[in-house]
Amino acid sequence: MSRTYCHLCHEMEKALAPLMIEYRVELDVLDVDADPRLEAQYNEWVPVLLHEGTELCHHSLDLAKVRDYLGKIR
């Protein structure tokens, strides 16, 4: 979950780039402001990194947690 004007969101996307290559995964970025339901749910938490409904981190990338998670689903 992201916002176009959110610097934390842009930072998380950049930080995820090497992991996406390493684990061969793609990132779908959803703008919370484009959907009232998503905005209500994630408004103060963006950026939020989710995988199939599992929240991996919010506000900043928890690299260790994301690596551990990706290693388990690989």
N, C-alpha and C positions, 0 to 999 in steps of 0.2 A: 504494500500500500504506500502510495507516494502522493506528492503534490508537486506541481510544476515549479513553484516558487520556493521550495523548501531546500535550503542548503544541506541539511542533514540527509535528506533523501538522495541528493546528488552525490554526497560523500559515500553513502552506503552503496549506491550503484557502482561507483568507481572501485570501492573496496571488494565488491563481489566479483568483478571482472576476472581476476586470476583464478578464483574458485570455479567459475563457470567453465573456463577452459580446462582446468585440471580434472574436474569431475564430469565434464561434457554434459552440462545442464544448461537450460535456457532460463531466462528471467522474463516473466510477464509483469510489466509495471501497470498497476491500476491506479488511476487518479481518484482519490477519495472524494474530491470535490465534484466529480462527474456523476456521482450516484448518492442521493440523499441517505440511503440505508448504510452505505459504506462510511459516509461522512459521520453519521451518528455513532457508528460503532468504533471508528478508528481516529476520529478527529484530533484528539490530543496526543495520540500515540505514534503518529507517523514520524519517520518511516517504520513500517512493520514488515518483517520478513516472515512469510508463511509458506508452508509446503503442505498441500492437501489438507488444509484446515489446522495444521499444527503451527503455532506461533514459535518461531525460532529466536527472534529478538525484536526489539523495538528501540527507537531513538538512535542507536548505534549498533554496528555489527559486532556480535559476539563470535569472533572468529573460531575459538576453540569449540564452542557449542555447535556451530554450523558445520565445521569439519567433522566432528564426531557424528553428527546426524547424517551427513552425506556419506560418510564411510559405512554407516549401518544400512542405508537404503540402496547402496550400490550393488 
